[in-house]
Amino acid sequence: MATLSKKQEKLIRSLHTRHGCKKHDSCVCEGLRCCSELFEARPDLVEFVVCSENFTSTIAIAEPFFCVPVRDFSRFAVTVNAQGIMAVAARPEMNFVPGADDDFVLALDRVADPGNFGTILRTAKAAGLSGIWFTSGSVDPFNAKVLRSALAAQFSLGLREFANLEAMRTTAEECGFKHFFLSSPRGQSSLFDKPELYERSVIVIGNEASGVASIDAESVSIPMPGNFESINAAQAATVFLFEYVRRTHGTSSRLASRSHVEKSCSLSVER
Amino acid sequence: MATLSKKQEKLIRSLHTRHGCKKHDSCVCEGLRCCSELFEARPDLVEFVVCSENFTSTIAIAEPFFCVPVRDFSRFAVTVNAQGIMAVAARPEMNFVPGADDDFVLALDRVADPGNFGTILRTAKAAGLSGIWFTSGSVDPFNAKVLRSALAAQFSLGLREFANLEAMRTTAEECGFKHFFLSSPRGQSSLFDKPELYERSVIVIGNEASGVASIDAESVSIPMPGNFESINAAQAATVFLFEYVRRTHGTSSRLASRSHVEKSCSLSVER
């Protein structure tokens, strides 16, 4: 079996830092479920795989792969429980443009907690979304912890970063999107009372501490009868995502036909 | 200003361990928002408060309180960012019995991750629930990390622990609860298609890895059009909680009158 080169060791260590991730345009995907998702969704992006000596699995492991002593493995891993497998992968392009089938885009404004960002990606994928938009100031979606929380949904979801919400809204308008909603605890109306919520719209979830950036757009709230502090960003995103699932997949309440999609988005993509 | 006694120092350190928490029947509440919630909801439980020298705040701090050097404070804190304030409090009794107004009880079966358990408590409180049931094998709800994730909702929510789901169901029946639903990715029906979901029922969310324990009860699923791995336990709980909020607080879809509550629960409480 081949040995990990010094250069590869150095690369892994470098990918522990934010700067290293950007510099090498790569990421580290750790744990069995994340690596499986990567191997299945984007085998073309895998650079190499590292397993600890005692790792056993029934999944097909992408090539090339290297086996290292248990002690070395835990030194390489970023997350606490990396389960004896990690993969270094090139980062996919982040150029998501919604298609005619995308009723809405979920957008994250400076969501900074890796667990929140990752959980939202995982939940969005489960809800059937094809991509997520986010603004600069959010955590790097290819940070090892975000990958871990998302179960590597990053490799099958489209992503796109914007400088700020204004830039995002401009693109949304170019895509023919009609609405731009901000999730806010003090929103003008309740999400449950907005029939047009998912009719070619963008729904923005804000930063954990400061909420959504100030921009002139309609705000929508999640009713909280308990009158407690606002819920966590990932929980708010989940409420919006599964209200969509309910409207489209509940027996009694299917969305009207998609005739409101007048125009397919054929926006050109620049990076 | 009084100095923290050796005995108090020892108590705080002891509360860092699971064993110590049980032995002293106390807990450590860290951070400004958690301490505020504790001081407001249950000032009677506060044993003492510790602030770091550089802590400044506008909230009224419960007595007795002690100021310690910054370095000492971080040694005492369990969570990474304790924000310069912590309180040692007695644990409230965990004897929650739902009242006639409680349409349903959310129950957690061996939910082991502190972040998940805490987030569920916070979200349940925001959704207006008055209590949560859980089974033995779950993380201790008064663990410092669970308190932190829940923003100390533990002090205003009722809680109750059961040996297992069978014991829980027996109590539910004694309370006159009619349904016992298990959340499962392979449930018999979708939560969106069950009109009786919140009509005096218990809804159980299972362990992160193994799901709900095997028990003869109806299972309910959350539709996942994305066909991805199941969502996180806290996200599943959120979907059930806010589907309830929608049915009770959405304009177009209020629950029928509560005439189905035939019997108020007057179960006697034993610890």
HADDOCK unambig.tbl for C-alpha pairs under 7 A between the chains (distance, minus, plus):
assign (segid A and resid 122 and name CA) (segid B and resid 231 and name CA) 6.94 0.50 0.50
assign (segid A and resid 123 and name CA) (segid B and resid 231 and name CA) 5.88 0.50 0.50
assign (segid A and resid 125 and name CA) (segid B and resid 226 and name CA) 5.54 0.50 0.50
assign (segid A and resid 125 and name CA) (segid B and resid 228 and name CA) 6.38 0.50 0.50
assign (segid A and resid 126 and name CA) (segid B and resid 224 and name CA) 5.20 0.50 0.50
assign (segid A and resid 126 and name CA) (segid B and resid 225 and name CA) 6.45 0.50 0.50
assign (segid A and resid 126 and name CA) (segid B and resid 226 and name CA) 4.39 0.50 0.50
assign (segid A and resid 126 and name CA) (segid B and resid 227 and name CA) 5.95 0.50 0.50
assign (segid A and resid 126 and name CA) (segid B and resid 228 and name CA) 4.82 0.50 0.50
assign (segid A and resid 126 and name CA) (segid B and resid 229 and name CA) 6.91 0.50 0.50
assign (segid A and resid 126 and name CA) (segid B and resid 231 and name CA) 6.76 0.50 0.50
assign (segid A and resid 127 and name CA) (segid B and resid 224 and name CA) 5.19 0.50 0.50
assign (segid A and resid 127 and name CA) (segid B and resid 225 and name CA) 5.51 0.50 0.50
assign (segid A and resid 127 and name CA) (segid B and resid 226 and name CA) 5.16 0.50 0.50
assign (segid A and resid 128 and name CA) (segid B and resid 224 and name CA) 6.87 0.50 0.50
assign (segid A and resid 128 and name CA) (segid B and resid 225 and name CA) 4.91 0.50 0.50
assign (segid A and resid 128 and name CA) (segid B and resid 226 and name CA) 3.51 0.50 0.50
assign (segid A and resid 129 and name CA) (segid B and resid 226 and name CA) 6.90 0.50 0.50
assign (segid A and resid 192 and name CA) (segid B and resid 246 and name CA) 6.25 0.50 0.50
assign (segid A and resid 192 and name CA) (segid B and resid 250 and name CA) 5.44 0.50 0.50
assign (segid A and resid 193 and name CA) (segid B and resid 250 and name CA) 6.21 0.50 0.50
assign (segid A and resid 193 and name CA) (segid B and resid 251 and name CA) 6.30 0.50 0.50
assign (segid A and resid 224 and name CA) (segid B and resid 126 and name CA) 5.19 0.50 0.50
assign (segid A and resid 224 and name CA) (segid B and resid 127 and name CA) 5.19 0.50 0.50
assign (segid A and resid 224 and name CA) (segid B and resid 128 and name CA) 6.86 0.50 0.50
assign (segid A and resid 225 and name CA) (segid B and resid 126 and name CA) 6.44 0.50 0.50
assign (segid A and resid 225 and name CA) (segid B and resid 127 and name CA) 5.51 0.50 0.50
assign (segid A and resid 225 and name CA) (segid B and resid 128 and name CA) 4.92 0.50 0.50
assign (segid A and resid 226 and name CA) (segid B and resid 125 and name CA) 5.53 0.50 0.50
assign (segid A and resid 226 and name CA) (segid B and resid 126 and name CA) 4.38 0.50 0.50
assign (segid A and resid 226 and name CA) (segid B and resid 127 and name CA) 5.16 0.50 0.50
assign (segid A and resid 226 and name CA) (segid B and resid 128 and name CA) 3.51 0.50 0.50
assign (segid A and resid 226 and name CA) (segid B and resid 129 and name CA) 6.90 0.50 0.50
assign (segid A and resid 227 and name CA) (segid B and resid 126 and name CA) 5.96 0.50 0.50
assign (segid A and resid 228 and name CA) (segid B and resid 125 and name CA) 6.39 0.50 0.50
assign (segid A and resid 228 and name CA) (segid B and resid 126 and name CA) 4.85 0.50 0.50
assign (segid A and resid 229 and name CA) (segid B and resid 126 and name CA) 6.93 0.50 0.50
assign (segid A and resid 231 and name CA) (segid B and resid 122 and name CA) 6.93 0.50 0.50
assign (segid A and resid 231 and name CA) (segid B and resid 123 and name CA) 5.86 0.50 0.50
assign (segid A and resid 231 and name CA) (segid B and resid 126 and name CA) 6.76 0.50 0.50
assign (segid A and resid 235 and name CA) (segid B and resid 235 and name CA) 6.40 0.50 0.50
assign (segid A and resid 235 and name CA) (segid B and resid 238 and name CA) 6.36 0.50 0.50
assign (segid A and resid 238 and name CA) (segid B and resid 235 and name CA) 6.36 0.50 0.50
assign (segid A and resid 238 and name CA) (segid B and resid 239 and name CA) 6.96 0.50 0.50
assign (segid A and resid 239 and name CA) (segid B and resid 238 and name CA) 6.96 0.50 0.50
assign (segid A and resid 239 and name CA) (segid B and resid 239 and name CA) 6.24 0.50 0.50
assign (segid A and resid 239 and name CA) (segid B and resid 242 and name CA) 6.62 0.50 0.50
assign (segid A and resid 242 and name CA) (segid B and resid 239 and name CA) 6.61 0.50 0.50
assign (segid A and resid 246 and name CA) (segid B and resid 192 and name CA) 6.27 0.50 0.50
assign (segid A and resid 250 and name CA) (segid B and resid 192 and name CA) 5.42 0.50 0.50
assign (segid A and resid 250 and name CA) (segid B and resid 193 and name CA) 6.18 0.50 0.50
assign (segid A and resid 251 and name CA) (segid B and resid 193 and name CA) 6.29 0.50 0.50
